[in-house]
Amino acid sequence: MANFQEIIASDKPVLVDFSAEWCGPCKMMPPILKQVKDALGDKVTIIKIDIDKNPSAANAYKVPTLMIFKNSETKWRQSGVMQAGQLQQVIEQFV
């Protein structure tokens, strides 16, 4: 988590998947996130943070959830599973 603040300070969107092993929807997201990354390439940074291994994130961001940061600001957040196309459209608003 030490570099987290540096990562979200980027001027390109950073999608953070705050997830947990016990979270059902979280387990469905990896292939969806891969599709989004394949479609958007370098336009977006996608990282996954295990909230059980990073409890400070869980406390700070009320997770599990998906969040988009840009220039250290929270631009969007949603919990639950999203389809790749929907998620891609959301991210493209911030590119």
N, C-alpha and C positions, 0 to 999 in steps of 0.2 A: 504493500500500500504506500510505501515511501514515495514512489514515483507517480502515484495516482494524480496528485494535484498538477504535476507537470503534464501528464497525458491529457487531462481534461481542459488544460489551458490552450490547447491547439485551436487554430483558426479554422480547422475543418471539423465536421461533426464527429463526435466520439460516442458510439453506442456502447453502453455498459450493460451487460447482462449480469445483474446481481442474482445469483442462483444458490440453490441448496440441494443436496442429495435427496432430501426428503420431500422436495417440491415436485409434484406431478407435472405441472405445466413446464417447469424448468427443464425437465428431461426431454421434452419435445422440441425445444428450441435449437439445439446444435445444428441439425440439418437445415433449418430455416435460416439461421444466421449465416451458414456457409453459402446458401443460395444468394442471400443479400450481398455478401462480400464478393462473390463471383460476379454479380451483376454490377456492383458499384466500384469495385477495385479500390484504387487509392483515394477515391473521393471521401471515404469514411474509414475510421479506425473502429474496430470492434474488439472489445475485451470482455472477458468473463471473470467475475469475482465470486468465489465461494464464500458466502456470508458466514458460514460456520467456522471457516479458517480466518476470517477477517471480521470479527464481531464489531469493530469500530465502524465499519461500513454499514452493518445492519442497524446500528443505533443511529448513525448519521442520516441515513437515507430511507428508513422505514421500508425495508425490502423483505422478500424477493420482489423484484420488479425490473422492467427494462427502462433505461433512461438515456436520453441524448443530452450530451454536454457540448458546448462550443464556447471558447474563450472563458472557460471556468464557470459558465452560467448553465443552469438547468434549463433546457429548451423544451423538453417533453418527457413524459413518463407514463407508463401503463403497465399494469400487471396482467398476467395471463398470456395465453398463446396468441400470436398474430401470424397471419399468413405472410409469406415472403413478399408478395406484391404490395400488400398494405404497408408493411414495414418499410419497404423500399420507397414508397411514395412519401411517407412521413420523413424519412431521412433526407430525401431530395429537396424538401422545403428549406433545409439548412445548409445545403452545399453552396 
